[in-house]
């Protein structure tokens, strides 16, 4: 082999190495999302603005302050993914919750639901299905639909993402948008977002924590909450009114 052929092979080898490096750089750029997170073709998981203290407790850096229902949470929420004081039962690939329970889910399950279903069931059996009480049949169907709608609206409130905010630590972006720094979650927040001490997360358009629904009320479930309040009151007063009519009959 001549010196000229050897030099040509070295040049070809160097060009091949350069081409491979360029291809790798392009692949890596495609695998990086807009925030610089390496995704390997999968959407980057969202980092929600949760309590910094809770994160340190999960990491074992400080002693955890256990809630009163800790034993019940440990028993019933083993398969759930905790986000602060909330529990995700089903989620998208990027970590956004589809079905989740609030910190007071046990009150909703063992108090609110039995209260609505038991009273409605007793009234349905002893009044609406009683042949001795002369009530129109259409009242039975309307009452049954009202119970179903009430329970459905309760589910839409208690098992829905109330509006968890993603963590934003970019000072320039936060100040440009007029956001405020929240020390509990170490994140910038818009003016309408608030930190819920029970949920231990930052919630968009946070209104309040409702024990009857077991979760915080925010942007994404406040409409369902209003429907629930309306329908549960209609159900309550209609039950009282029909019971009074049946008593007179």
C-alpha positions as a printed Julia matrix, in Angstrom:
249×3 Matrix{Float64}:
    0.0    0.0    0.0
    1.37   3.35  -1.01
    1.71   6.42   1.21
   -0.92   8.22  -0.89
   -3.5    5.44  -0.35
   -2.75   5.36   3.38
   -3.32   9.13   3.66
   -6.59   8.88   1.77
   -7.85   6.15   4.15
   -7.02   8.33   7.18
   -8.94  11.27   5.71
  -11.96   9.06   4.99
  -11.84   7.68   8.55
  -11.74  11.2   10.03
  -14.7   12.3    7.88
  -16.66   9.25   9.02
  -15.98  10.06  12.7
  -17.09  13.69  12.2
  -20.32  12.58  10.49
  -21.12  10.21  13.37
  -20.56  12.98  15.94
  -22.89  15.31  14.02
  -25.59  12.63  13.89
  -25.25  12.02  17.64
  -25.52  15.75  18.37
  -28.69  16.03  16.27
  -30.19  12.99  18.03
  -29.39  14.4   21.44
  -30.93  17.75  20.49
  -34.11  16.01  19.42
  -34.22  14.09  22.71
  -33.97  17.3   24.73
  -37.2   19.16  25.4
  -37.57  22.92  25.39
  -36.54  23.06  29.06
  -33.37  21.08  28.48
  -34.71  17.84  30.0
  -33.56  14.65  28.32
  -36.67  12.74  27.27
  -35.45  10.0   24.86
  -38.59  10.4   22.78
  -40.94  10.43  25.79
  -42.64  13.55  27.17
  -40.83  15.06  30.17
  -42.56  14.45  33.5
  -44.05  17.56  35.03
  -42.55  18.9   38.23
  -45.38  20.19  40.36
  -44.96  22.91  42.97
  -45.22  20.77  46.09
  -44.16  21.57  49.63
  -40.39  21.68  49.99
  -40.74  20.34  53.53
  -42.74  17.38  52.2
  -40.02  16.67  49.63
  -37.39  16.7   52.38
  -39.57  14.35  54.46
  -39.86  11.97  51.51
  -36.07  12.08  51.05
  -35.56  11.27  54.75
  -33.72  14.53  55.45
  -36.12  15.52  58.27
  -38.65  13.74  60.45
  -42.06  13.46  58.8
  -45.13  15.01  60.41
  -47.74  12.28  59.92
  -51.41  13.22  59.41
  -54.13  11.81  61.66
  -55.27   9.41  58.93
  -51.75   8.18  58.15
  -52.58   4.54  58.93
  -55.61   4.63  56.66
  -53.61   6.29  53.89
  -50.88   3.67  54.21
  -53.46   0.89  54.03
  -55.61   2.13  51.16
  -53.18   4.22  49.08
  -50.27   1.81  48.63
  -50.66   1.75  44.84
  -51.2    5.51  44.54
  -48.48   8.04  43.69
  -48.32  10.79  46.33
  -48.05  14.43  45.28
  -47.81  16.43  48.47
  -50.87  15.48  50.52
  -52.76  14.17  47.49
  -52.78  10.71  45.88
  -52.7   10.04  42.13
  -54.55   6.88  41.09
  -54.17   7.28  37.33
  -51.92   9.6   35.34
  -50.67  10.47  31.88
  -47.16   9.57  30.74
  -45.96  13.06  31.65
  -47.23  12.67  35.22
  -50.37  14.8   34.9
  -53.09  13.29  37.12
  -56.23  11.82  35.53
  -57.82  10.45  38.7
  -56.61  11.61  42.1
  -57.81  11.82  45.69
  -57.43  14.7   48.09
  -55.96  14.66  51.6
  -59.43  14.23  53.19
  -60.58  11.45  50.85
  -61.49   9.24  53.82
  -64.06  11.77  55.08
  -65.65  11.91  51.64
  -65.71   8.13  51.27
  -66.83   7.15  54.78
  -69.05  10.14  55.67
  -70.31  12.04  52.61
  -71.01   9.09  50.32
  -72.74   6.9   52.96
  -74.75   9.88  54.17
  -76.11  10.63  50.7
  -76.63   7.01  49.65
  -78.08   5.76  52.95
  -80.67   8.5   53.37
  -81.63   8.33  49.69
  -81.81   4.53  49.81
  -84.01   4.47  52.89
  -86.34   7.08  51.4
  -86.42   5.29  48.04
  -87.31   1.93  49.61
  -89.79   2.96  52.31
  -91.51   5.83  50.48
  -91.16   5.69  46.71
  -91.47   1.9   46.45
  -94.2    1.66  49.05
  -97.48   0.62  47.39
  -99.5    2.04  50.27
  -98.28   5.55  49.52
  -99.92   6.94  46.42
  -97.15   8.86  44.68
  -96.74   9.21  40.89
  -94.33   6.76  39.28
  -92.46   9.54  37.49
  -91.27  10.87  40.86
  -89.36   7.63  41.37
  -87.44   8.03  38.12
  -86.71  11.72  38.72
  -85.49  11.01  42.25
  -83.24   8.2   41.02
  -81.74  10.46  38.32
  -81.18  13.16  40.93
  -79.24  10.75  43.15
  -77.08   9.6   40.2
  -76.32  13.18  39.12
  -75.44  14.18  42.69
  -73.01  11.3   43.14
  -71.52  11.89  39.69
  -70.84  15.55  40.46
  -69.28  14.51  43.78
  -66.97  12.13  41.93
  -66.01  14.87  39.45
  -65.01  17.11  42.36
  -63.22  14.69  44.66
  -61.37  12.63  42.02
  -60.28  15.37  39.67
  -57.11  17.44  39.49
  -58.05  20.74  41.2
  -55.44  22.63  39.18
  -51.94  21.71  40.32
  -49.34  24.29  39.3
  -45.98  23.33  37.87
  -42.88  24.6   39.65
  -41.39  27.75  38.11
  -37.99  28.86  39.37
  -37.0   31.08  36.45
  -36.67  34.52  38.06
  -36.76  36.39  34.76
  -39.89  34.63  33.56
  -41.62  34.94  36.93
  -40.99  38.68  37.25
  -41.89  39.29  33.62
  -45.31  37.71  34.14
  -45.84  39.56  37.43
  -45.73  36.41  39.54
  -44.89  36.19  43.23
  -42.35  33.98  44.97
  -43.81  31.3   47.25
  -41.37  30.09  49.89
  -43.3   26.95  50.85
  -42.89  25.39  47.4
  -39.9   27.47  46.24
  -41.64  28.52  43.06
  -43.09  31.6   41.44
  -46.89  31.72  41.34
  -49.52  33.88  39.64
  -51.63  36.14  41.82
  -54.66  33.83  41.68
  -52.75  30.7   42.77
  -52.54  29.75  46.44
  -50.75  27.16  48.54
  -52.98  24.62  50.33
  -51.42  23.47  53.59
  -53.44  20.22  53.62
  -52.89  19.35  49.95
  -49.27  20.57  50.25
  -49.32  21.82  46.67
  -49.8   25.07  44.78
  -53.29  25.17  43.23
  -54.38  27.47  40.44
  -57.31  29.73  41.43
  -57.45  28.01  44.82
  -60.76  28.63  46.62
  -60.83  26.45  49.73
  -60.4   22.95  51.15
  -63.74  21.12  51.31
  -63.86  18.19  53.78
  -67.17  16.95  52.33
  -65.55  16.36  48.95
  -62.19  15.5   50.52
  -60.05  17.73  48.36
  -59.03  21.27  47.53
  -61.23  23.32  45.25
  -59.48  25.08  42.4
  -59.75  26.05  38.76
  -60.32  22.57  37.37
  -62.98  21.3   39.77
  -64.78  24.38  41.05
  -67.5   24.13  38.39
  -68.2   20.52  39.36
  -68.21  21.65  43.0
  -70.91  24.22  42.28
  -72.99  21.58  40.5
  -72.58  19.26  43.5
  -73.68  21.96  45.95
  -76.79  22.69  43.86
  -77.78  19.05  43.31
  -77.15  17.9   46.87
  -79.36  20.72  48.17
  -82.08  19.89  45.65
  -81.85  16.24  46.7
  -82.02  17.13  50.38
  -85.02  19.46  50.16
  -86.9   17.24  47.72
  -86.43  14.3   50.1
  -87.81  16.34  53.0
  -90.73  17.63  50.92
  -91.7   14.21  49.55
  -91.38  12.63  53.0
  -93.74  15.27  54.38
  -96.24  14.62  51.57
  -96.01  10.87  52.17
  -96.57  11.38  55.89
  -99.73  13.42  55.23
 -100.93  10.78  52.76
